[in-house]
Amino acid sequence: MSAETKKLWRTIGIIAVVGILVLIPLVWLALRLRDDAYRRRVVVANEVETLSVLEGIAAAQQLYLQSNSQYGTFKQLVEAGVFRAPLEGDTLVADGYSFKLKVTPKAERQTSSFSVNADPLVSGGRDATGKRHFYLDSNLVGIRVNEERPASASDPPRQTVNDY
């Protein structure tokens, strides 16, 4: 083998090694970006489904109120057949969110009422299941939203579907 051939093969080897060293981080970056985009889509899908579940809870509560003159717990709503959900005790966990329902029973001088908080199981980082916290109660019109902490009646209402 001549000196020129050895030099050519050495140059080809160096170019191949440099190419591989450049290609590996580019492939890693592409996979990471794809994974991040997928995770963002999951968060958005979870939030959309959570809004749907909250609207279903509100409708079920109204049906239960008409039949029983008071609002019901998750268990009572399911037993009455006006709401279908997999329950874990008094908490509903679905689509990356935990739903907590509080019911105030009807009293002598007080009407029955309910409130629901929907909070992401994981709200920050790469493994977030949702970013927004939602709140709904029997005395408000619309679902309340907070970006940073569990939502309450004092938070602003969700403006439009396009915001989510």
C-alpha positions as CSV (number, residue, x, y, z in Angstrom):
1,M,0.0,0.0,0.0
2,S,1.4,3.3,-1.0
3,A,1.8,6.3,1.3
4,E,-0.9,8.2,-0.6
5,T,-3.4,5.3,-0.1
6,K,-2.7,5.1,3.6
7,K,-3.1,8.9,3.9
8,L,-6.5,8.7,2.0
9,W,-7.7,5.9,4.3
10,R,-6.7,7.8,7.4
11,T,-8.5,10.9,6.1
12,I,-11.6,8.8,5.4
13,G,-11.4,7.3,8.9
14,I,-11.1,10.7,10.5
15,I,-14.1,12.0,8.5
16,A,-16.1,9.0,9.5
17,V,-15.3,9.4,13.2
18,V,-16.1,13.1,13.2
19,G,-19.4,12.3,11.3
20,I,-20.4,9.8,13.9
21,L,-19.5,12.2,16.7
22,V,-21.7,14.9,15.1
23,L,-24.5,12.5,14.2
24,I,-25.0,10.9,17.6
25,P,-25.9,14.2,19.4
26,L,-28.2,15.2,16.5
27,V,-30.1,12.0,16.7
28,W,-30.3,12.4,20.5
29,L,-31.6,15.9,20.1
30,A,-34.2,14.9,17.5
31,L,-35.5,12.1,19.8
32,R,-35.6,14.4,22.8
33,L,-37.6,17.1,20.8
34,R,-40.0,14.4,19.6
35,D,-40.5,13.1,23.2
36,D,-41.1,16.7,24.5
37,A,-43.7,17.3,21.8
38,Y,-45.4,14.1,22.7
39,R,-45.5,15.0,26.4
40,R,-47.0,18.4,25.6
41,R,-49.7,16.8,23.6
42,V,-50.4,14.4,26.5
43,V,-50.7,17.4,28.9
44,V,-53.1,19.2,26.6
45,A,-55.2,16.0,26.0
46,N,-55.4,15.4,29.8
47,E,-56.6,19.0,30.4
48,V,-59.2,18.8,27.7
49,E,-60.5,15.5,29.1
50,T,-60.5,17.0,32.6
51,L,-62.7,19.9,31.4
52,S,-65.1,17.3,29.9
53,V,-65.2,15.3,33.2
54,L,-65.9,18.5,35.2
55,E,-68.8,19.3,32.8
56,G,-70.1,15.7,33.3
57,I,-69.8,16.1,37.1
58,A,-71.8,19.4,36.9
59,A,-74.5,17.7,34.8
60,A,-74.7,14.6,37.1
61,Q,-75.0,16.9,40.1
62,Q,-77.9,18.7,38.6
63,L,-79.7,15.4,37.8
64,Y,-79.0,14.1,41.3
65,L,-80.3,17.4,42.9
66,Q,-83.5,17.2,40.9
67,S,-84.2,13.6,42.2
68,N,-82.8,13.9,45.8
69,S,-83.1,17.6,46.7
70,Q,-79.4,17.7,47.5
71,Y,-76.1,17.2,45.8
72,G,-74.3,13.8,46.0
73,T,-70.9,12.4,46.6
74,F,-69.1,10.5,43.8
75,K,-70.3,7.2,45.2
76,Q,-73.9,8.5,45.4
77,L,-73.8,9.8,41.8
78,V,-72.4,6.4,40.5
79,E,-75.0,4.4,42.6
80,A,-77.8,6.6,41.2
81,G,-76.6,5.9,37.7
82,V,-76.1,9.6,36.7
83,F,-72.3,9.4,36.6
84,R,-69.9,6.7,35.5
85,A,-66.3,6.7,36.8
86,P,-63.7,4.4,38.4
87,L,-63.5,5.6,42.0
88,E,-60.7,5.3,44.6
89,G,-62.6,6.0,47.8
90,D,-63.9,9.6,47.7
91,T,-61.4,10.6,45.0
92,L,-61.7,10.2,41.2
93,V,-58.4,9.8,39.4
94,A,-58.6,10.0,35.6
95,D,-56.4,11.2,32.7
96,G,-53.6,12.4,34.9
97,Y,-55.8,14.4,37.2
98,S,-57.2,13.9,40.7
99,F,-60.8,15.1,41.3
100,K,-61.8,16.0,44.9
101,L,-65.5,16.5,45.5
102,K,-66.8,18.2,48.6
103,V,-70.5,18.1,49.3
104,T,-72.3,20.3,51.9
105,P,-75.5,18.6,52.9
106,K,-78.8,20.4,53.0
107,A,-79.4,21.9,56.4
108,E,-82.3,23.8,58.0
109,R,-81.3,27.3,56.7
110,Q,-78.7,26.2,54.1
111,T,-79.1,24.7,50.7
112,S,-77.0,21.8,49.6
113,S,-73.8,22.7,47.7
114,F,-70.8,21.1,46.1
115,S,-67.3,22.0,44.9
116,V,-64.8,20.0,42.8
117,N,-61.1,20.6,42.5
118,A,-59.2,18.9,39.6
119,D,-55.5,18.9,40.1
120,P,-52.8,17.3,38.0
121,L,-51.2,14.2,39.6
122,V,-47.8,15.7,38.5
123,S,-47.9,19.5,37.7
124,G,-44.3,20.2,36.9
125,G,-41.3,18.8,35.1
126,R,-41.0,16.5,32.2
127,D,-43.4,14.0,33.7
128,A,-46.2,16.5,34.2
129,T,-49.7,15.1,33.6
130,G,-51.2,18.6,33.5
131,K,-50.3,22.2,34.1
132,R,-53.6,23.9,35.0
133,H,-55.7,23.4,38.1
134,F,-59.5,23.6,37.8
135,Y,-62.3,24.4,40.2
136,L,-66.1,24.1,39.8
137,D,-68.9,24.6,42.4
138,S,-72.6,24.8,42.5
139,N,-72.7,28.6,43.2
140,L,-70.6,29.6,40.2
141,V,-71.1,29.7,36.4
142,G,-68.1,28.2,34.6
143,I,-64.9,26.4,35.5
144,R,-62.2,28.4,37.3
145,V,-58.6,28.0,36.4
146,N,-55.2,28.6,38.1
147,E,-51.9,27.9,36.5
148,E,-49.8,27.6,39.7
149,R,-51.8,26.2,42.6
150,P,-55.2,24.5,43.3
151,A,-57.9,26.7,41.9
152,S,-60.7,28.2,43.9
153,A,-63.8,30.3,43.5
154,S,-61.8,33.5,43.5
155,D,-59.8,32.4,40.4
156,P,-60.7,33.7,36.9
157,P,-63.1,31.6,34.8
158,R,-61.9,29.7,31.7
159,Q,-62.4,32.1,28.9
160,T,-62.7,30.0,25.7
161,V,-62.1,26.5,24.6
162,N,-59.3,27.9,22.4
163,D,-57.3,28.8,25.5
164,Y,-56.9,25.1,26.2
